């Protein structure tokens, strides 16, 4: 029901009879409703707001690529600030504000603001109702004047389209270089001794008694030595990918031949990086031969290729092939033969086996 004489044609006039006006004030046309010049001025203002938003989005991208992220400056009353961050903040605010102001101004000055009421309908619409809805939509489209306001539509589309870029570009560009084959490799390689973490002592096979557990890293990548020789970044990468747990099992309870072949008299080595989301799997239950991840309780069976028997992990822990050197020390026979850690989308890529150039 319209509360003034300019009732939309589609509203049932009998509604007036059945539902009296509950007290709504009479509709007052706005200036832009009755004055064509005011209407054009309001439309121009909306276009300006949307254009400002688009300029803000473009300025954001320019600032993102042009300004040095470390650039500092001093602002009176605030002190030293990072100008890169300030520029991103100001341009993003301009982009958002332009869209907000444009949309609000458009709604308040140009979009129809008449009050209407309609009856509740049964769930399935009749043909007459469908026709009425189509007529209403058509009326709404005409009264919104969007068909005449191509400048507003164009500027709003441009502002919204460009506004997506400040959201997408920093995420896409900020991910850093693609890891490519690095996800498929660790620092383990043929002949590298298994060193106790963090002492850095090598391990003789004879010293690994049944049921004992060692946390090991590759030779040259343990503790301070790794930081001093390779730098902090590489050492941290090594720590996140290379960590291995070493256990001696009774060979008779090992279920798979591969597991036996890649171990030494029941001594087996597995990646400690959980295949769920990468926590260190460090809890070994001697009685059950289960390895537990403390983060979300994924449980791996060490006697059965470290398959997952409980929890959210979807993949067994990768096994590190090991052997002994001439002096009886445990050494790696190669790198892992599959990527360690959580799943990622290219995991099944062919050419993954050890020795391949991933
Ligand atoms: S990280 Fe191991 S279960 Fe989630």
Boltz pocket constraint, residues with backbone or C-beta under 6 A from the ligand:
constraints:
  - pocket:
      binder: B
      contacts: [[A, 274], [A, 275], [A, 276], [A, 277], [A, 278], [A, 279], [A, 293], [A, 294], [A, 295], [A, 296], [A, 297], [A, 298], [A, 311], [A, 312], [A, 313]]
      max_distance: 6.0
